Each structure stands twice: as C-alpha cells, then as structure tokens.
Amino acid sequence: MMIPILTLEQIQWLGYAGFRIQGPPLIYVNPWRVTRGPFNADAILITHEHYTYFSPGDIAKLRGDETLVIGPPAVIDQLSGHGITLRPWQSLPLGDDASVRAVPAQAEIEPGAGYRGLNYIISTGFYDIFYAGELGFVPDTVCDIAILPIGHRATGGPDMALAAVEQLRPRWVVPCIYNLSGFASEPEDLQYFIQHCEGLAEPIMPHRSRW
C-alpha cells in the first residue's frame, strides 16, 4: 500500500492560530472564522478553550459524522462530551497512516488541578509536526516541522519560539500569531524571528487557505 507523502504546500494557514493539514487525513487545528469547506474534516484538534482557539461554531462547519474532535477536558465538556479527551502524552491513531500525540502546554501541572491546554505532535506523510498553541512547555523531542506562535506575549513571543526551535531542531518552522491588531504583538516580531532562525531551521510562510 502506498503511504501518502505530505508536502509543505499541504500545510495551510487559516489565520491567527488555525491550520489546515491537507492529508489524507484532513486535519484542522484551532479553526477560527473559517468558511465551510467541500469536505468534512477527519480530525479537529483544539489546544485550549480561549475563543480564538476554540470556536464551536467553526467546528460545526467542518465536522461530519465521522470527524474526531480532540481536545483537553475544558473543551470537550463544552461540546457536551461530543469529542475525545486526550491526556498529556496520550496518542491516538488517525486512520491507517497518521497519528496525534498530546503534549502538555504548561511546564507544571499541579496534582489534582488537571491541565488547561494541550499542544500536539501530528505524525503524517513521513513528517512529525509539532504544533504549539502556547509555549509554556516544549517537549524533549525532535520534529521535522514546528508550527510556533511568535507574536503574542501570552503564548510565548519570538524569543521563546527561537528557544523552542533550538530544542526541537526542526528542518522547517512555520510562524503564526503575529502582527495582530488588538493583541500583545509587535510589527517587527516576524522579521526578528526569521532573522534569528538562520542556522537553526528554514522558516516557511504558511499558505493561506480559503477554507
């Protein structure tokens, strides 16, 4: 059986922290302000419950009867349990040739307090993609592609993103959450990040999806 090979053009930015990974499988991460596409998602990954990451209305546009909606408890509870809760470090197959692994988004989780958010390692098409909605914790692992927030200080900022690149050692890095009106972001964040990525990883500007 031929395993589909993912290309960088299949990683498409939806705006803010949202991404579409055109498989198979078809994976959305944190969709926000999207339009209904021609195909239902195979999986929708949500990192945490802030409205710019978790939009029930956008999930409804993309999900079908077989769509897996995956997220931390605070997200799935708001969907009346119509989804899958992953614990930190738990993995789930996405069809025959892909999988997702949950990573804690915070460095410290108090006993009994649960966990607020998740990041994800998505394995598909021979690539391991680390997606971070926030950079409170970066796993001690190596990935092929890192999708990192660089502009919003609440999620990390460019220096924390550069430290993540040094640790993850990806071949490519895709920045998101930058130059945002109304958010704690500086216009020069993108230029600063790209300049300091030299010698660490190849920055890739995401292809903007119309869905």
N, C-alpha and C positions, 0 to 999 in steps of 0.2 A: 504494500500500500504506500502511495506517495504521500509524504507529510508536507503540508503547505509551508512555504518559506515566507516569513514575514519580511516586508520591505519597509524602509523608513517612511516612504510615502503613505503607508497604511496607518501611520500614527497621526491623527488629525486633531487639531485643537478646536474646541468648541467655545472658547472664551473663558476667562477667569481661570478656574481650576479644572474645567471639564475637558475630557478627551474621549475620542472615539478610536478604537483599535479595530481596524477592518480585517477580520480574520479570513477564513473561519478559525475560531468562533468570533462573532461580532460582540465586542466588549465596549461598554461605556463606563467611564469613571467620572463621578460627580457631575452628571449632566445638569446644566442650568441655562434657562432661556433658550432651549432648543426648539426646533420645529419637528413635526412628526416625519420620520423617515420612511422609505419604501419597505424596509424590513424590520421586524421586531428584533430587539437585542437578544443575544443568547445569555448575556450576563450583564448586570449593572452593579458596579462596586461603589459604595459610598464610604467615605472616610470618617466623617463625623456629622453632627446634627445641625451645625450652623447653616442658615438658609442658603448661603452661596455655594454650599457643598451638597446639601440635602434638600431637594425640591420634589415633594410628592407629585406635583402636577407634571413636572418633566419626566419623572419615572413613568407615570401613567401613559405619556405619549409614546414611550419606547418599548414598554413591556408587552409581552404576549402571554399566552397560557403556559408556555414552557420556559419563560425567562426566569433566570435565577437572580434575585436581588439580594445582595450580600452586604452586610454592614455590622457595626457594633450594636449592642443591645438598645441603646437610646434611639437609634434609627429604626430598627426592626419593630420595636414597641409602638412607634408612631404609625407604622404601616399595619397595625393590628395583627402583627405576627406573620404577615404575608411576605416572608423573606427568610433568609438564613443568617443566623448569628455565628460569626467566627470568633474564636478566642485568639489572643496573640499566639503566633507560631503554628496555628492550625492550618492545614492545607485542604483544598477541595479540587477535584478534577473538574474541568470544563470541557466535557466531551472526551474524545479519544486522544487528542494531541495537544492539550493545553491544561494548565492548572493555575490556581491562585493560592498564595500563602499570605496569611495575615501577619503583620508586623506591628508591634505597639508603637503608637505615635509619641508617647511620652517616655522619658527615661526612667521615671519612678512611678510605680503603681502601688498605692497604699493597700495593705491587706484588708480585704473586706469592702473596699471602696469601689471595686470594679475598675473599668478602664473607659476613658472618654472617647478615644478615637483610634483608628487603625490606619496604617499605610499598607501597601501591598507589593508583593513580588509576583508579577504575572509572567508565566513561562509559556511561550507560544512561538511556533515557527523557528525553533532553534535559538531564540533570544530569551534572556531573562531581563525583564523590565522592572526596575524599582520605581514605584510611584509614591511620592510623598505629598500629602496634603499639608503637612506641617513637619518641622524638623526638630522636634523635641527629642527624638531618638533616631539614630541611624544604625542599622544592623551591621555586624561584623561579617560582611559577606562581599562578594564581587558580583557585579552585574554587567550586562552588555550595554544597556540603555538606562539612564537615570532621568526621570521627569521630576524636576525640583522647583519649589516656589522660591523666587529670588527677591521679590519686591516688598511683600507685606511683612512688616516687622513682627507681627503677631505669629507668623508662621515660620520665621527664621531670618529672612534677609539674605543679601548676597554673600556676606562673609560666612554665614552658617552653611549656605549652599555650596560654597567653594570647599569648605571643610568636608562636606559630605562627598563631594567629587573625589577628594584625596583619599577618603576611606573606601569608597565603593569601587574606585578605579574603572569606571565605565569607558567604553570606546566612544560613545556618544552621550551628550547631555542635552536635554530639552528643557528650557526655562519656561516658567509660567508664573502668573500672578505678579505682574509688574506694570508700572506706568498707569496706575489705576486712579481715576478721579474719585475722591472721597475716601480713599484708603491710605494707610501709612506707607506710601511708596514714593520714591524719588525718581524723576525722569531719567537720571543717569544710571540707575541700577543695572539696566540691561547692558549698556556699554561697559560698565565696570566689570560685570560678571564675565562677559565674553573675553575682555582683555586679559583677565586673570586666569581664565581657563587654559590659556596657551601652555602647552606641555603637559596638561592633565587629561583633557578629553576634547573631542571635537564638538563644539556647540552646533546644534541643529535647530533652526527656527521652525516651529511646528506648522504644518499645512493647515490652513483654516478650513474646516468643514462647513458646508452649507446646511448640514443636518444637526 
